[in-house]
Amino acid sequence: MKLDTPKIPEDLTEKRFTDIFYEEDPEFEMCMVTDSEFANEVLDRVRLYKTVIRNCNFTNTDFRRIDLTDVRFENCDLSNANLGNASMNRVEFLNCKLLGSSLTKSYIGNTRFMESILNMVTFGDSKLEKVIFDNAALKNADLFACKLKKVEFLSCNLNGANFDETPLKGIDISSSDFDSLTVSIENLRGCIVSTSQAIQFASLLGLKIRQ
């Protein structure tokens, strides 16, 4: 699957993330933000456009209703951040940490989470469209009642992930690892799995497979 990647110009204005408090509206456009400390803050409805965020700390920050378009996060820590009701389009998270973050009731489109930690992230009631999780850790991630369209999990750790009330038809998890998943059999229909995963699911159904 091919994603629309962030459209970010080369000529970016350097900023600290705290500079956003001096903007008329809480937004950055065509900025390069590096090595900023922005933990335990509250910033509602922040808008980031055509911007690169690199080596920044946003742990425990409340970013609810954040609007991201053409944004790349590199080596950032967003652990326990509140990104609920977010809108994302053409966004990349590269080598980022989103441990325990909230992305509930969000729209996430054309977004790649690459080599990132998303253990215990909550996506509940979100719509994910054209999203790639690439070599990402999603242990105990909660994808309750999500709408997934053109979503790929490539070589991910899905152990303990919750897909309750989330249809997985057409979703490929065959290259990912897990010991257990929470998913109903009816929502598993049409999911693309490997042979070993098929055996795992069969054993959960109580089937005895003769080798």
N, C-alpha and C positions, 0 to 999 in steps of 0.2 A: 504493500500500500504506500502511495506517495502522499506525503503531507504538504500543505502550503506552509513553507518555512517563514520565519519572521523577516519582514522587509525593513532592514535597519541600515540607514546610510552610514558611510564611513566617517563623515565629519560630525562628531558628537561633542556636546558641551559637557565638561567635567563638573560634577556636582557631588556634594555630600548628601546623604539621604535626609539629614535634618534640615537641609535648605528648603525642603518642601513646605515647612511651616511658614516660610516667608513668601510663598507664592499666593497670588490672589485666590486661586482655587488649588486644592491639593492634587496637583498633577505635574508630571514631568513629560516633556516631549523632546526627542532627539538628544538624550542625555547619556553619559557614561558615569555610573555611580560605582565607586570602588572603595573597599575597606571601610565601609560605614557600620557603625554600631547603632542599631535602632530596635533594641529589645524592650519588652514590657511597655510598649507605646499603644496608643489608641488613635486610629486614623480612619475615619469612615469615608467610604466612597472615593478612595484615592484612584486616580487614573494615570496609567503609565503607557506611553505610546513611543514606538520606535526607540527603545531604550535598552541598554545593557546594564545589568546589575551583577557585580562581580565581588566575591569575597566579603559578603555582608552578613551581618547577624540580625535576624528578625525574630528571635525566639520569644514566644509568649505575646507577640504583638497582635492587636485586634485590627485586622484589615477587612472587616466585613464589607460586602458589596464592592470589592475591588474590581476595577475594569482594566484588563490587560490586553493590548493589541500590539503585535510586533515587538515582543519583549523576550530577551534571553537572560535567564538567571544562571550564573556560573559559580560553583563552589559556595553556595549560600546556605545558611542555616535558618529554616523556617519552622523549626520544631515547635509544636504546641501553638502555632499561629492560628488565628481564626480568619479563614478565607471564605466563610460562608456567604452564599448568594453572590458568588463571584461570576464574572463574565470574562472568558479567556478565548482569544482567537490568535492563531499563529504565535504560540508561546513555546519556549524550550526551557526545561530545567535540566542542567547538565551537572552531574556530580553534586547534587543538592541533598539536603536533609530536611524531610518534612515529617519527622517522627511525631505521631499523635496529632497532626494538624487537622483542622476541620475544613472540608470543601463541600459541605452539604448544600443542597438546593442550588447548585451552580450549573452554568453552561460552560463546558470545556470542549473547544473545537480546535482542530489542527494543532494539537499540543503533543509534545514528546517529553517523557520523563526518562532520562537516560542515565544509567549508573547512579541512581538516586535511591535514598532510603525513604520509603513511605509506610513503614510498619505502623500499624494502628491508626492510619489515616481514615477519616470518615468521609465517604462520598455520598451518603444517603440522599435519595430523592434528586440526584443530579442527572443531567443528560450529558453523555460523553459521545462525541461524534468526530471520527477521524482522530483517534488518540492512540499513540504507541507508548507502551511501557517497555523499555528496552534495557534488559539486565538490571531490573529494579527489584528492590525488596519490598514486598507487600504483605509481610507476615501479620496476620490478624487485622488486615485492612477490612473496613466495613463498606461494602457496595450494596447496601440494602435498598431495594426498590429503585434501582437506577435504570435508565434507558441507555443501552450500549449500541452504537451504530458504527460499524467499521472501526472496531477497537482491537488492537493486537497486544498480546502479552508474550514478549520474546525473551526467553531464558530468564524468567522471573521466579522469585520465591513467593509462592502463593499460599504457603502453609497457614492454615487457620483462617483464611479469608472467608468473608461472609457474602454470599451472592443470593441471599434469601429474597424472594419476590423479584429477582432480576433475570429476565430471559437471556440465555446464552446462545441462542440460535445464531450460527455463523461466526461465533467468537472462537478463535484458535488459541487454546492453552497448551497445545501439544508439546512445546519446547520448555515449558515451565515445570517447576517441582513443587510438590506438596505431599504431606502425609495425610492431611484431612482438609476438607472444604465443607462449608455450610451451603448447600444448594438442594433444591427439591428436584426430584426426577423429572417432573414436567418442565421445569425451567432449563434442565440440562439437555433437552431434546434439540438436536441440530448443532450442539457444541462440537468443535473439532478437537479430538483428544488423541494421544498416542496409545499404542497397544498396551503398554504397562499401566497407563491411567485408566483405560477401559477395564482392565482387570481389577484395579483399585475400586472403581465405582461398582463393578459387579459384586465384589466382596461386601461392599457397604449395603447392597441390596439383599445380602444373605445367600447369593449364589455360590455354589462350590464348583470351582473350575478344575477340570482334570487336565493336567499338562501332558 
